[in-house]
Amino acid sequence: MRPTVRSRRLGAQLRNHREAARLDQTRVAGAIGIKQAHMSSIENGRTKLSTEKLATLVEVLQIPAETAVRMEDLRARAHVPGWWQDYGDILSEPVQALIELEEDASWIRSFDGQVIPGLLQIREYAEQIITASAPHLRVGDIDRYLELRMRRQQYLTKGMRLTAIMSEAAVRQQIGGPALLREQLRHLTRTVGEYDVTVQVVPFTAGAHAALCDQFEIIQWPLETDPEAVYVDGQTSWMVHEGNREVRQYNHAFTSVQSQALPTPDSVELIGDLIKELPT
């Protein structure tokens, strides 16, 4: 069975509780009447869990009641088809994984060196980027990509926290011309005021940092026992990292670039000055 983001999260949570209890897979598997290989498959997110099996694991691992309720919700939704699967014919598997990662996220930290991030783009700005980066797309598919991007932005209206760091180049590049950039920059400042969004700009005067050539998102979920994931976007390839080593590397890169970015009030002031500078 192909693991989903939710089934992997559930498996990782169970593994963390098992390791915290200092129990090996063989012992836990025996306690609930399955083989060690089956337990391994559960922790890797490759096996569907029944309500009864999860309840037994909760008892064996002495998982707190509040955490158990959240686990059951995750189990129930682990293999429910997501709305993004309607776009499966035009999306690569990593991009589908990104949207699935974002679906339940409580906090996303992103860095973009060239353009304003997708979660903060207005439709017209997004259309310019999609058309330029994929000139082979049919008009109908471009419309679907735009629809998809706008739907992703609804996560912000549901309380998701976003910390978006971008280079000064991203807010100065006149994609679509000065009038369109002005509307995009105004949208950025409105979003900071309306939602749980932090925007920081890395000025041209900043030195080198660990995220200099990257574009990525670090995705975090509500439970402390949930491991983080990183989505990396490139010109010709995309990658999702869930290993501890890679996640630590991108956390370091984010901390590095954030240390050189302007604070949010100064970033908003810079964006306001750019709006005034743009020709009418």
N, C-alpha and C positions, 0 to 999 in steps of 0.2 A: 504494500500500500504506500502511495506517495504521501509523506508527512506534510501536513499543513503547518502554517506558522503557529496556530493555536495548539495543535497536537504536540508540536515540539516544545512549546512553552510549558504545557502541562507536564510533559515528560521530564523536562529540566527541573521543574518545581519538585516533582516526586523524587528525582535523583538527589536534589539538594537536601530534602528532608531526610532521605535515607542515609546520606553521608553524615548529616548532622547527628543522627541517631547512632552512628558508628555501626551500621549494619551492612553486610554485603548483599549483593543481588541474590545469591543462592539462598540465604537465610530468609529474606523477605519473600522470594518466590515460593519457598516451601510453606511459609506461614499462610499464604493465600491460595495454595493448591495449584500452582503453575510451575513450569520449568524455568530455569535461569535464563535460557535463550528468549523465552516469552517476556520475562521481566526486562531484559535488555531492549527488546523491541518496543515495549511500552515507554521506556525512558528515552528512546530515540524518536518517539512520536509516530512509529510505524504500525501500531496496533490500536484499534478502536477499543476504548474502555467502556464497559457497562457501568450503570449507576451502582450496581451491587459490588463490582470489583473495586471501583474507586472508594466506595464506603469502607470496604475491608482494608484497603491500603491506608486510608485515613486513620483507622483504628490501630493498625499495626504500627504505623509511624508516629502515632500520637500527634496528629496535625490539629492545630487549634480550630475550633468550630467556625470562626469567621473566615479563616483561610479555606477551609473545606467547602464552604458555600461558594466561594469564588472559583474554586477548582471545578466544582460540579457545573457551574455556568460555562466555564471554559470547555469542559468535556462535552456538554450538550451542543455547543456551537462549533466544535472542532472541525466538523466535516459538512457544515451547512454551506451550500454554494454562495459565494460572495457576489455582490452586484457587479464587480469588475469583470467577472467571467463572461458577461455579455460582450465584452470587447476583446475576448481572447484571440479572435482571428487577426487583430492588428497589433497586439502587444507581445513583446518578447516575454519569456518566462521570468527573467529577473525583474522586469517592470511590474508584472503581475504580483510578484513576491513583495515588491516595494509597497504597493497599494494594500496588500494584505497585512504587511507589517504596520502600516500607518493606521489601519482600521481601529485598533484598540489602544493606540499609543496614548500615553498621558503627557509625554514631553518629547519633542523633536528638536535636536540641535543641528543646524545645517551651516555649511560654508559654501559659498559660490564666488568664484573668482572672476567670472565674465558677465553673467546676467543675473537679474533679480530672480530669486528662487520661485519655482512653479507654484508653491502654495500661496504666494503673494502677488502673482501676476494677474493683470486684468486680461480680459478675453482678447482684445485687439493686439496687445503686446505678445501674448502667448501665440497668437496666429502668425505673427511675423517670425518668431523663433522656430516654430514647428515647420513652417513653409520653407525657411532657409536651410534648416538642418536636414530635411527629408524632402527634397524637390520632386522625388519620384511618386509621392503620395497622390492618390486621387482626391478630388475636392471633397467627396463624401467622407473619405477617411479622415481628412483634416478636420472636418466638422465633428467627427466622433472623438478624435483626440482632444479637441477643445472642450467638448462636453464632459469628457472624462476628467480633464484638469480642473474644470469648475466644480465638479462633484467632489473631487478630493479636497477642495478648499472648505467644504462644509464641515470637515473635522474641526476647524477653528470655531465654528458656531456652537459646537458641542462641548466646549471647554478644554480642548487640547491646548497645551502650552507649546509655544514655538519660540525658539531663540535662533534668529537668522542673522548670520554674519556674512557680509558681502564686501567685495573690494570697492574702492571708489570708482574703478573702471566700470563696474556693473551699473552704478547709478548715473554715470555720465554718458555711457554709450547711447547714442541717439537712435535706438532701434525704432524704426517706423517714423522717424523725424521728431523734431522738437515738440510739436503739439501732442503727439502720442506719449512721448516720454514724460511730459508735464503731467498728463492724466495718470500715468503709472506711478509717478513719484507722489502725487497727491493721495493716491490709493494707499501707498505705503504708510504715509503719516496717519491716515484715517484708521488703518488697521491696527496700528499701535495703540490708538485711543479706544478702539471698540472691543478688542479681544485681548487674550493673554499672550500678546506678541511682543517680543523684544527684538529690535532691529539695531544692529551695530555696523558701522562702516569702517573698513580698514583704509586709512588715508594713504595717498601716494607717498607720503613722507615716511611711512613705516618701513622697517627693514625686512629682511628675509624671515620667514617663519615656516613651521613644519607643514603647513597646509597650502603652501604657495602654488602648487600645480594641481591641486585636487578640487573636486566638487563632490560633497558627500553629505549624508544625513546619519546622525546617531539617534537611534530610536529606543525609547524607554517606555516600559509599561508600568501600571500602577503598583504591582506587588514588588517588594524588595527582592523576593526570591526569583523574579523574572530576570533572565540574562538580557543584556542589551544586544542590539544588532546594528550593523552598519551597512548602508547602501552607498555604493560608490558609482558615480556616473562618469563615463568617459565618452570620447568622441566616437569610438567604434565598439565599445564594449561596456557592459554593466556587470556589477558584482555585488552579491550580498555576503557579508562576513558575519558569522555568529561565534567564531572561536574566541576564546579569552585573549589570546595574544594579539589578534588583529583588532579587536575592540579596544584593548588598552592602547594600541598604537594610534588609533584615530581619536581617542579621548585625549591623548597627549597633543596631537596635532590641533585639536579644537582649543585646548587650553592655551597653546602657543599663540594661535592667531587671535584669540579673544584678548590676550594680554596686550596686543598691539592695536586693537580696534578702539575707536572712540566710544565713550559711554553713550547710552541711548539718547539722553538729552542733547549732547553735542552732535550725534549722528542725525537726529531729527532737524537740528538747526542747520547742519550742512545740506541736508536734502532740501530744506526750505530755501536756502540761498541759491541752490541749483535751479529750483523752480523759477525764482525771480530772474536768474541770468538767461534762461532760455528765451530765444527770440519768439515773438508772437506772430 
